[in-house]
Amino acid sequence: MQLSPKEFEYQFRCLYRPLNMYALRYTENLDDAEDIVQQAFSDVWEKLVGGTSIQNLKAYMYQTVRNRSLTLITNRQTHCETTELTDLEDLTEEERIIRSERDARLWTAIDHLPSERKKIFLLSKRDGLT
């Protein structure tokens, strides 16, 4: 599949937030998740410009983000003095993808709330305040 820059930008806009939520489930760190997703998109763009054909961009991106996230976790665990293992939920990959896409839609909806409602909602649901 060859994508024009405009088509690639569209795919980026559609997949960026769900992929961040997906990576966040592994890394538990927003900065790391964003770095992983941005680097994955950068690498895919370079492959596409280089003539590599990717049949299913969405599946490819999820697999790339998953692999990068697991690599990051493994590297952290080998560099830590403790042998604490990251507690990943016992979900299938399909369930992880569905959950990350649902979370992305939820955060998009929250972002579109009027500012005061958004503030009240976040204080209530995220911070546990009444």
N, C-alpha and C positions, 0 to 999 in steps of 0.2 A: 504494500500500500504506500503510495507516494502522496504526501500531504503538502499542500501549499502553505506558505507562512500563515495565511489567514485561517485555514482549516486547523493548523496546529495550534494557533492561538485559541480558537474555539474549544478544541479538546482540552487545552490547558485550563481554560476558565471552567469547564464542566467538571474536570477531574481533580483539580488542585485541592479543594477543601476536603472531598471524601478521602483522597489519598493521605492528606495530613492527619485526618482522624484515624485512618487505618494505621499509619506509622506510629501515631501517638499511643495506640493500644500496646504496641511492642516497646517503644522507647520510654514512655511515661515522662517525656520531656518535650515540650512544644518546640523549642529551638532546634533540637536534634531532629524532630519529625519534619520540620520545615526544611532544614538543610538536606535531609535525605530526599524529599520530594523534589526540591529545586534541582539538585544534582541529577536525579533520575531523568527529569525533563530535559536538562541540558545534554545529558549523554544520549538520550533518544533522538533529540534534534540532530546531533552530530552524526548519528548512525543514519538517519533519514537523508541528510544532506550528502552523506557519503555513498548513498545508493542502496543501503540495506532496506529490504522490504519487511515490513511488520504487518502481519495479516490482521491481528486483533489488538489495536493499540491499548484499549482499556485493560484487557487481560495481561498484556505485556507489562504495563505500568504497575499493576497491582503485584505481579510477581517480582518485578525489579525492586519495588519499595519493600516488599516482604523480605527479600534476600538481603538488602542493604540494612534493614532494621535488625535482622538476626545477626548479621556480621557485627554491627555496632554493639549489640548486647554481648556477644561472645567476646569481643575485644575488651569490653569493660570488665567482664568477669575474669578474664585472664590477667588483667592488670590490677585487680582488687586483691587485697590481702585476705579478705573473707571469701568463703565459698558459697555465699548467699546466691541462690538462683532466683531469677526474676519469676514471679508468679504470674504466668500467662493463663488466662481463662481457658478452660477446656472446650474450645469452639472449633468447628470446622472452618476452613478457609472461606467457604461460601458464607457462613454465618458472620465471620469477621467483616467481610466485604459489605454485606447487607447492613450490618450494624453501623459501620463507618459511614455509609451513604445516608442512612437514616439520621445519624448524628449531624452530618453536614447539612442536611435539609433543616433540621431543628435549629442549628446555629444561624443559618441564613434567615430563617423566619424571625429569630430573636433579634438579629441585626436590623431587620426592617421595622421593628416596633418603634413607636415614638420614644424619644429619649427618656422621658420620665417613666413610662411604662416599662421600658427596658431596664432601667435602673432598679425599679421596684421588683421586677421579676427576678433579676439576678441576685439582689439582696435576699429575696425570699428563698428561691430554689437553690442557688449556688452556695450562699453564705449561711443559710438556715435562720435568717432573721424573720421576725414577724412584721 
